[in-house]
């Protein structure tokens, strides 16, 4: 999977979502409205009924990454050996898994914003 610019990506919805709402990953390839203090992945483009398909404007670009160990969709990713990423905290967070993955496999990860 080539590097992608931050842009729109389609997700299923686990609840009705209004237009222009911050969304978070609720499950694999599924979004819901982000609550106060919850980290979102982007903003909904249109209003969508529960179970519908929601276009989301991602906050940051996504890239293909290699997993070191299992990583669950929505979990933060950290540097691991040999250029891979892991769910194990090790230094600065480098991304958020946009899908679940098992050890050694490729997956889509949204790049984390630079540390402030």
N, C-alpha and C positions, 0 to 999 in steps of 0.2 A: 504494500500500500504506500503510495508516494505521500510526501508531506502535503498537508492541506492548509490553506489559509483559514483563519478564523472566518466563519461564514455560517450558512444555514445547514442544519442537519435535522433529519426527521426522527421523532421518537413517538412511541405509543404513550397514552396518558392513563394514569391510575385514578384520575378525578377530572371534573370539569375545570378547564383553565381559561381564564380571560385573556384578551390580547394585552401585550406589554406587561406581562407578569414575570418576575424572576422565577426560574425553575431550577430544581435539583434532580439528580438521578434518584429515582425511587426504587428501581430494580433494573435488571438487565434491559437496556434499550427502552426504558420507561421513565417518564418524568412526572413530577408533581410540583405544586407551588412550593417555593422555598419559604420557610418560616423565619422569624426574627432570629438572627444569630446562626442560621444554617448557610453553608456555602453553596451557592448556586453554580450552574455551569453556563447559564445564558439567560436570554429573555424570549418569551413566546412571541411569535409573529402574528398569530391569529387566535381568536377564541375557538376552543375545541371542547366538545362533549367528552365525558368520561369514556375511555376506551377508544377514543379517536386517535388520529395521527396529528401530532403537533410539530410544526416547524419552529426550530429554536435557533436564534442568532447566538452562536457560541461566543463566550468571552475571549477565548484564546484559540490559536490554531491547534490542530490535532496532528499527531504523527504516529507512525508504526513503531512499536517498541517490543523488546523481547523480555518475557517474564522470567525472573529468578524466583521460583516458588509460585504457588497459587495466589492470584490477586482477584478480589471480588469487585464487581462493577461498582463504581462510586467511591472506592477506597483511594486514599492518597498513595502515590508511588515515590520511592526513594532510590538513590543510587545503589547499585549492587555490583558484584564482580563482573569483569569482562564486558562492561558496557550495558549490561542488562539493568532492569529495575525490579524492585521488590516492594512488598507491603510492609517489610520490616523497617522501622525508623532507623535511618542512618544518614545523618547530615540533613541538608535542606531538602524539602519536598520538591520533586521535579515535575509532578503531574498528577492527574486524576484518571483512573481507569474508566473508559467509556464502555467497557464490556468486561465480563469475567473471563479469566484465562488460567490455564494450568502451566506448570513449570516448563520452561523451554520454548513455549509457543509465542507467536507474534499476536499483538492485539493493538487496538486503537486507544491512545492516551492523549488527553488534552494537556498541553503544556501548562505548568503552573506559572503564575505571574512572577516577575522578579521580586526577590526579597526587598522589603523597603527599610 
